[in-house]
Each structure stands twice: as C-alpha cells, then as structure tokens.
C-alpha cells in the first residue's frame, strides 16, 4: 500500500508538472502575442505621427511631443469655454482625416483608441463661470473634442476616450503667462485600450 501511495504521489507530481509547463508555455505565448501587437501598433503610431508632422509643420499652437499631439487651448477654444472654435474644428478634422487613413491599415486584432486629454493652467475660474473649476473645464473640453469627432466627423465612438486632468499635469513650471499658456492644452494620443 505504501508503494501504491508513492506511485500515486509520483503520478500526481508528473501531472502537476505537465500542467505547470503547459500554463508557462501559454503565458509565454500570450506575452509574445501582446509584444507583437504592441510593436505593430507602434509601427502604425509612427506612421500616423509622421503624416501628422508633415501636415502640422509650422502651424501655430500645435506641437508633437513624444507620442502625442499637443494643441494649445487658444487654438481650439475661447478662454473659459468648452465649445470648439471654427479653427479648432478644422484642426481636429485634419487629425481625423489622417487617422482614418492609418486606422484602415491597423489589423482588427489590435485594440487601439485615441485618447483626448484636457489640461488647464492653475488660475482659478471666475465666479459665475460656466464650470465649477479647472477640473470640470478640462473634462468638458476633452469631451467637446470627442463629441465633435463622433457627431460631426463620424468617428467610431469605441475608438475614443476623453479625460480631464485640470491643472494637475503641468508641462511647464512657474506662474508666468508663457508657462500657463503651455499648460492650457488638449493632447491627442494614439494608444492601446
């Protein structure tokens, strides 16, 4: 009976080792698949940003910083407002036109989104303003861009995300008018979901 018990334990250990090996192989395959997806998306992101650099070269109030487009709020909105200006609509329409061309080439198994991030400076809004604070204003501006892309340009809503950061993610330190102007911005980032 001792030999039978030892044989059973040895068999269970072999079976457990097989299961662990299968799980390890599956995890490695999944990691490799995700890494391949990431590299593929990075290639399309690079193509997208290359096309956008050419389109936006020399335009006032628009920069490409790393992996995102940065639009000065003044280019897109009036002070303290969240409705896109005519110029703002034109800028966003240009981005969408290029993104559509790139998006058609991205394989369907890559789950990507365009994230729209709203940012403000640290100056409190005036009493009686349309928004309670900078946090609310930044969210409303990001959502305004998303809604324009969906409602007016027919962009798929499942490929968009809106986020508001208020004054809490500044790109320029200090209280100078120039620093504050840099912090008032909308950023567009092509990323994975």
N, C-alpha and C positions, 0 to 999 in steps of 0.2 A: 504494500500500500504506500510505503514511503517512496519507492521507485515510481509508482504511478503519479503521486503528487509532484515529485520533482520533474517528471516528464511533462505534466500539465503546466507547471510554472514555466518551464523552458519554452514550451509551445506558446504560452501567453506572451512571454517576453519577445519571442521571434515575431509574433503577430503585432505586438505594440511597436516594435522597431520598424516593421514594414509600414504601419500606419503613419508613424512619425516621419519616415523617409518620404512617403507619398505627400504628406502635408508640407514638408520642407520643399519638395520639388514644385508643388503647386504654388506655394508662396513665392518661390524664386521666379516661376513663370509669370505670375501676376506682376511682380516687381519689374521684370523685364518688359512686359507689355506696357505698363504705365510709363516706364522710362522712354520707350519707343514713341508712345503717344505724346509725351512731353517734348521730345526732340522734333517730332513732326509739327506740333503746334508752334514751337519756337521758330521753325523754318517759315511757316505762314505768317507769324508775327513779324519776322524780319522783313518778309516781302511787303507786308502791309505798311510797316513803318518806312520802308524805302520809298514806296509810292507816295506816302503822305509827306515825307520830307521834300520830295520834288514838288508836290502840289503847294505846300505851305511855305516854301523857301521865301524869305524876305517879307512875309506878311506880319504886320504889326499886331502884337498882342497874342501871338501863337508861337509856342516853342515845343520842341520834342525833347523830353528829358528822360533818358534811360528808356524804359518800356512804356512810356505814357505820353499822351498829348496834353499839353497844358495851355488852356485858353484863359487869358485874363478875363476876369468877370466883366470889366468895362466893355470888352468886345461883344459879349453876349447879352448883358443885362444893363438896365438903368440902375443907378445907385439905390440900394434898399429894395429892389424889386426882384421878382422871380419869373416875369414873363420874358421870353426870348425876344430880342430886338430883331428887326429885319436882317441886319448884318449877322446877328447870331444865328438866325435860321439858315442863312446862306452858308456860313462856316460849317454848321452841323450837317447840312445837306451834302457838302463836299466830302466830308468824312464818310458819310453813309454810302455815297456812290462808290468810293474806293473800297470800303469794307465789303460791299456786296460782291464786287469782283473777286476779292480774295476769299470771301466766305464760300463761294460756289466751288472753290478748289479744295477746301478743307474736308477731309474724309468725314462721313457721317458718324463714325465711332468716336471722334474727338469731341468731347463735351466742353465747348467754349462759350464764353459770354463777353460782352463789352460792358465793363463796369464804369459808371459815371459817378465821379466823386465831386461833391460840392464842398468848397472851403471858403471861409471868410477871414477878415482880419479880426483884431481884438477890440475894435471900437464898438461899444455897446450901441444898440439901435436906439433911436429917439423914442421917447414916449409917444404912444399913439401910432407907432409904425404898424405896417401890415403883419409883422411877425413878432412873436414874443421875444425872440433873442436870435443871436447869430446861428445857433444850432438849427433852429427851425428854418431860418433863411437858407442855410446851406443845403438842407434837405429838400426844400421847396425848389431850389434852383436845379438840383440834380434831377428831381422828378419832372421838372418842366422840360428838360432836355430829353428825358426818356419818353415822356408823353408825346412830344413833337415827333420824335423818331418813329413811334408806333402809329399815332393818329394821322400825321400828315405825310410821312415818308413810307409808311407800310412796313417798317422794320419788324421782324418777328419778336414779340414780347418775351418769349422764352430765352432769348439770347441777350437780354439786357438786365442790368441791376443798377439801382440808384442808391447812393449812400451819401449821408451828410456828416461832415466832420467838424462843422463850426470853425472856431479859431484854434482848435486843439492839435492840428498837424501843420504848423507853420513851416515854410521853406526858407524864410528869411527872418533872421533875428533882429530885434530892435523895434523902435517905435517911430522911425522916420516914415514920411509919406511913401518913399520908394519901397521900403521893406513891407509896409502894409499893403501896397499895391500888388506886390508879388504874392502875398498870402491870399488875396482875393482871387480865386481861380476855380475853374472846372477842369478836372482831369479825366481823360478817357483812357482806359486800359483794356487791351485785349488779353484775356486770361482764361484759365481753366475754371470750370464750375467747381 
